[in-house]
Amino acid sequence: MTTYVVGDIQGCLQPLQQLLDDVAFSSDDKLWSVGDIVNRGPQSLETLRFCHGLGNRFRMVLGNHDLHLLAIAQGVRKPHRSDTLDDILNAPDRDELLHWLQGQPLLMASDEYLIVHAGIPPQWSREQAMELAAEVHQVLSDDAMAREFFHVMYGNEPDCWAQSITPPLRWRLITNYFTRMRFCSPEGQLEFSSKSPPHQPPPGFAPWYTHPGRLTKTSNVIFGHWAALQGKFCGSHLFPLDTGCVWGGPLRLMNLDTGDYHHQQPL
């Protein structure tokens, strides 16, 4: 039995299926995902159905595009022109698929790895990150609380963690850290306006994983979200899986048993 983790699929199902064929993915194997399994690519519905159909062999964390789909389905957000979500929203099995998607967590932990979509801010320990992810997971598991969450999910404020921040803005900030973060300050202040590549951060900020005081720097963190990293090495204990498949790059699959990467260009 082998466990694989895949980068941001974003509706690019054919490269994923080719990758799984290449590694001889069998009925005994498991597939995990760093999130953003839908949107922007050509087969969002088919990808969602494929992942759902794997049953307990598939696990994932939510990404910002997955949450965007759920917010649209709740009627609190209109689709963007570049979204490719209509097939899901109009599908006869949409309710089953979306209910399943909404039940996914923001953070997964195994004995050796933490798996998250965007990252973990420098001021959170492994234990605190797991507690805060579980808090939002509980919110999404309650229909009434989830509706309140989706109504306030979009926004960049507050932009720095404080334990005193109360819901629902507390839920927004936790979610922004896990699903949208790229640059932040040493104290964890988020920066969303910059379009700079990782090696050219805006003044006072740096990629979240580079801060010397980061409390999870000895934890193995698998993450996606930042296609501009191109999957390049960015430090020990860090495993970036978003290699920009939806933008013409390869799709990356990681074998958790060996640490090996496998790649497939869009077909």
C-alpha positions in Angstrom: 0.0 0.0 0.0 1.4 3.3 -1.1 0.2 6.8 -0.2 0.6 9.6 -2.8 0.0 13.3 -2.5 -0.9 15.4 -5.5 -0.5 19.1 -6.1 -3.2 21.5 -7.2 -5.3 19.6 -9.8 -7.8 22.5 -10.5 -9.9 20.4 -12.8 -7.0 18.9 -14.8 -8.2 15.3 -14.5 -6.4 13.8 -17.5 -2.8 14.5 -16.2 -3.8 13.1 -12.8 -5.1 9.9 -14.4 -2.0 9.6 -16.5 0.2 10.1 -13.4 -1.7 7.4 -11.5 -1.3 5.0 -14.4 2.4 5.8 -14.5 2.9 4.8 -10.9 0.5 1.8 -11.2 -1.9 3.2 -8.7 -3.8 0.2 -7.3 -6.9 -0.5 -5.2 -4.6 -0.8 -2.2 -3.1 2.7 -2.6 -4.2 6.0 -1.3 -4.3 9.5 -2.8 -4.2 12.7 -0.8 -4.5 16.2 -2.1 -3.2 19.7 -1.1 -6.6 21.1 -2.2 -7.8 23.2 -5.1 -9.1 20.1 -6.9 -11.5 22.2 -9.0 -11.7 25.4 -11.0 -9.9 27.1 -13.9 -9.2 23.7 -15.6 -11.5 21.9 -18.1 -12.8 19.0 -16.0 -13.8 20.3 -12.6 -17.0 18.2 -12.3 -15.2 15.0 -13.5 -12.3 15.7 -11.1 -14.7 16.1 -8.2 -16.5 12.9 -9.1 -13.3 11.0 -9.4 -11.9 12.1 -6.0 -15.3 11.5 -4.3 -15.5 8.1 -6.0 -12.2 6.9 -4.4 -14.0 6.8 -1.1 -11.8 6.4 2.0 -8.8 6.0 -0.3 -8.9 9.7 -0.9 -8.2 12.5 1.6 -7.7 16.3 1.0 -7.5 19.7 2.6 -9.6 22.5 1.3 -8.0 25.1 -0.9 -9.3 28.6 -1.8 -10.9 27.4 -5.0 -12.7 24.6 -3.3 -14.1 27.1 -0.7 -15.0 29.5 -3.6 -17.1 26.8 -5.2 -18.9 26.2 -1.9 -19.6 29.9 -1.4 -21.0 30.2 -4.9 -23.2 27.2 -4.2 -24.5 28.9 -1.0 -25.5 31.9 -3.1 -23.2 34.3 -1.3 -20.8 34.8 -4.2 -21.2 35.1 -8.0 -18.8 33.2 -10.2 -15.8 34.9 -11.7 -15.5 35.1 -15.5 -12.6 32.7 -15.4 -14.3 30.1 -13.2 -15.1 26.7 -14.6 -17.7 25.6 -12.1 -21.0 25.6 -13.9 -20.9 21.9 -14.7 -20.7 21.2 -10.9 -23.4 23.7 -10.0 -25.8 22.2 -12.6 -25.0 18.5 -12.0 -27.7 16.2 -10.8 -25.4 14.9 -8.0 -24.2 18.4 -7.0 -25.6 18.2 -3.5 -23.9 15.0 -2.7 -20.6 16.2 -4.1 -20.7 19.6 -2.4 -21.8 18.1 1.0 -18.7 15.8 0.8 -16.4 18.7 -0.2 -17.6 20.9 2.6 -16.8 18.1 5.1 -13.1 18.2 4.2 -10.6 19.8 6.7 -8.1 22.7 6.4 -5.2 20.7 7.7 -4.2 17.0 7.7 -1.5 15.5 10.0 0.2 12.1 9.7 3.0 10.8 11.8 5.6 12.4 9.5 3.8 15.2 7.6 1.5 18.2 7.9 -0.5 18.8 4.7 -2.0 22.2 4.1 -3.1 24.2 1.0 -1.1 27.4 1.4 0.9 27.3 4.6 1.1 27.7 8.3 2.0 31.1 9.7 5.2 31.5 11.7 3.6 32.1 15.0 1.6 28.9 15.1 2.9 25.7 16.5 1.9 22.3 15.0 -0.6 21.9 17.9 -2.1 25.3 17.6 -2.5 25.0 13.8 -4.3 21.7 14.3 -6.6 23.2 16.9 -7.5 26.2 14.8 -8.0 24.1 11.7 -10.4 21.9 13.7 -12.3 24.9 14.8 -13.1 26.0 11.2 -13.8 22.3 10.3 -16.4 22.3 13.0 -18.0 25.4 11.6 -18.2 23.9 8.2 -19.8 20.8 9.6 -22.8 22.8 10.9 -25.0 24.1 8.1 -26.2 27.3 9.9 -22.6 28.2 11.0 -21.3 27.4 7.6 -23.7 29.9 6.0 -22.6 32.6 8.4 -19.0 31.7 7.6 -19.4 31.9 3.8 -21.1 35.3 4.1 -17.9 36.7 5.7 -15.2 34.5 4.2 -14.0 37.0 1.6 -11.8 39.8 2.8 -8.3 40.7 3.9 -9.0 42.0 7.4 -8.0 41.2 10.0 -4.6 40.5 8.7 -2.6 39.4 11.8 -3.4 36.7 14.3 -4.5 37.6 17.9 -6.2 35.1 20.2 -8.7 37.9 21.1 -10.2 38.0 17.6 -13.7 36.7 17.7 -15.9 34.8 15.2 -16.8 35.2 12.4 -13.7 37.3 11.5 -11.6 34.8 13.5 -12.7 32.1 11.1 -11.9 34.3 8.1 -8.4 34.9 9.3 -7.7 31.3 10.1 -8.9 30.3 6.6 -6.9 33.0 4.9 -3.7 31.7 6.6 -4.4 28.1 5.6 -5.7 28.7 2.0 -4.4 32.1 0.7 -1.1 33.0 2.4 2.1 33.5 0.5 4.0 36.5 2.0 3.7 37.5 5.7 5.7 39.4 8.3 7.7 37.7 11.0 4.7 38.3 13.3 2.3 36.7 10.8 0.8 39.8 9.2 -0.5 38.8 5.8 0.3 40.5 2.6 -2.1 39.9 -0.3 -1.5 42.8 -2.8 2.0 41.9 -4.0 2.4 40.0 -7.3 6.1 39.6 -6.8 7.9 36.2 -7.2 9.0 34.5 -4.0 12.5 35.9 -4.2 11.3 39.5 -4.5 9.0 40.0 -1.5 7.5 43.4 -0.6 9.4 45.4 2.1 8.8 44.0 5.6 7.5 40.7 4.3 8.9 37.3 3.2 7.5 34.0 2.1 5.8 32.4 5.1 8.2 29.5 5.2 11.4 31.6 5.4 11.0 33.3 8.8 13.7 32.0 11.2 11.3 32.0 14.1 8.7 29.8 12.4 7.4 27.3 15.0 6.8 24.5 12.5 10.3 24.7 10.9 11.2 21.2 12.1 7.9 19.8 10.8 7.6 18.3 7.4 5.0 20.5 5.6 3.5 19.6 2.3 1.7 22.4 0.6 0.4 23.8 -2.7 -1.2 27.1 -3.8 2.0 28.9 -4.9 2.5 28.0 -8.6 5.2 30.7 -8.9 7.5 28.5 -6.8 7.4 26.0 -9.7 7.9 23.2 -7.1 11.6 24.3 -6.6 13.4 23.4 -3.4 12.6 26.1 -0.8 14.1 24.6 2.4 14.4 21.5 4.4 11.2 19.9 5.7 9.2 21.7 2.9 7.5 20.0 0.0 5.9 22.4 -2.5 3.5 20.5 -4.8 1.9 23.2 -6.9 3.8 23.2 -10.2 1.1 25.1 -12.1 -0.6 22.4 -14.1 -3.5 24.6 -14.9 -1.1 27.2 -16.3 0.7 24.8 -18.6 3.2 23.4 -16.1 3.3 19.7 -15.0 1.2 18.1 -12.3 3.3 16.8 -9.4 2.6 13.6 -7.4 4.7 12.8 -4.3 5.2 9.3 -3.0 5.0 9.6 0.8 6.9 6.3 1.3 10.0 7.3 -0.7 9.7 11.1 -1.1 10.0 10.8 -4.8 8.3 13.2 -7.2 6.5 12.2 -10.4 5.4 14.7 -13.0 3.0 14.8 -15.9 2.6 17.6 -18.4 -1.0 18.6 -19.4 -2.3 16.3 -22.2 
